[in-house]
Amino acid sequence: MKEYRDDFPMLDKNIIYFDNGATTFKPKCVIDAISDYYNNYSANAHRGDYTISYKVDVQYETARKKVAEFINADFDEVIFTSGTTDSLNMIVDGFFKNFLESGDEVLLTKSEHASNVLPWFKLSKESGININYIDLDENLHVTMDNVIKAINPKTKVISIAGITNVVGDERPIDEICKYAHANDIFVIIDGAQLVPHKKVDVKKSDIDFLAFSGHKMCGPTGIGVLYGKKEFLEKLNPTRLGGGMNESFDNPNEVYLKELPSRLEAGTPNIAGVIGFSAAIDYLNKIGMDNINNYEKKLKSYLIDKLIKLPYIDIINLESDSGIVSFNIDGIFSQDVAFYLNKYNICVRAGNHCAKILKSKTGVKNSLRISLYFYNTYEEIDKFVELISDKEKIMKEMI
Amino acid sequence: MDSELKREIILDNYQNPFNKDGKDDLNYEKVNSNNESCIDNIDLYVLIEDKIIKDIHFNGEACAISTASTSIMLKNIIGKNVIDAIEYINNFMNMINENDYNEELLGEGIAFTDIYKQQNRKTCVTLPYVGIIKILKKYI
């Protein structure tokens, strides 16, 4: 996929970027689309009395249509948010807060990102719902057996990542949704690490709610998506109220809200973000999500094959098949390795990657994480492996 | 001091940190030091009597720079009275923040005089200082 590297201004800066799980670089077409908005039609949305605002409306709603097609949703099932975190908070606070009763149970796993844990913890304190965890198998994966085992008559929600950000395992979403729905259980998918890397079809998978972020898929920061089945979005209370989402209001008893999707997008939206995101989706469609997914799997295998030959490397997620590899170098604190690699302009992440309850399962508090994207190359992996092949050199140069 | 010697001081304090064994003693005051931008997380166990720092131990997970910095800080402030310890800390922080400082007061802390060249490691060096200052302030 080298042919796409020239599209990214950040890739001509002699940097090897392996932190795509945190955020991705932006192709020039995305940057240009944002610039074009600010340079040539920089008006607010929903004020279509003049030409440039009308153009904003068209671009904004075209973006929604593109996102809907990208995940096979209906147009009014796509709500623009500031990102996955915002979307998940809206789902929990706007929908499940009213829907769940004390004693109802929500199933998570120990490898969820903070964004899919803390909103539930808060609701648990407020409403007395119980939080339980689907057991992870020896590879830290979710199996259908363990999902079924975790479900009891009180279970009302399963809220899990499609692909997790540390282990990088892909969950069997289709099967989970099928089983859950047969038992009247909602399924929420945190798609932050899934949607940028694999074709998602919300209808085929029968997902109830899906959350994802633009910036992890070549789009700008500050823009994300909340997908929900229409019947559920209709019942999702706006967590923010204000302009753009109301029909009319006179007094506290007479407030009339707009229809979906506007009802859930109060205030001036992130117009530049939406327009940039729209360009990112065009870009990913041009490459093809299947091509992206296949290439990342090949890159990941190539990396793993090299890493397992180094005796002092402990790979936490050997069996997962996304582009995420988490590992430690025996006897060296992960952050020191990251600092060492930074001296050679290689960007990797060290830490707990916002999955702070995972440590109770793995016993490993911190790790290094490489998260690949389609613009990474075999040569970059060679260079990285060469640098970590010499433990003495790491010890010498890490400070 | 050449940079190779500074590196050796840091590495030595990382590999053989001073008093990195925690302290299970109720007379010791415990304080946690961590920071948002990195994953270092240490606990300091401090014994102060008559405004004199009698003893400090630490434990936790931290990078080479944080661990070495903690080890060096302990060596330099144990035995000092609180006022002198704060003076040591202020002088050290002046060095880190590229202000005027007295090199002679730094002890092994001199190993970090080049750290300003790596701005992203400033938080590592200052990690133990964030914690200790919380305790010392209570005694002035």
Chai-1 contact restraints between the chains, C-beta under 6 A:
chainA,res_idxA,chainB,res_idxB,connection_type,confidence,min_distance_angstrom,max_distance_angstrom,comment,restraint_id
A,F333,B,C63,contact,1.0,0.0,6.0,A-B,restraint_1
A,Q335,B,I39,contact,1.0,0.0,6.0,A-B,restraint_2
A,Q335,B,C63,contact,1.0,0.0,6.0,A-B,restraint_3
A,D336,B,C63,contact,1.0,0.0,6.0,A-B,restraint_4
A,D336,B,A64,contact,1.0,0.0,6.0,A-B,restraint_5
A,G351,B,I39,contact,1.0,0.0,6.0,A-B,restraint_6
A,N366,B,I39,contact,1.0,0.0,6.0,A-B,restraint_7
A,M398,B,A64,contact,1.0,0.0,6.0,A-B,restraint_8
A,I399,B,I10,contact,1.0,0.0,6.0,A-B,restraint_9
A,I399,B,A64,contact,1.0,0.0,6.0,A-B,restraint_10
A,I399,B,I65,contact,1.0,0.0,6.0,A-B,restraint_11
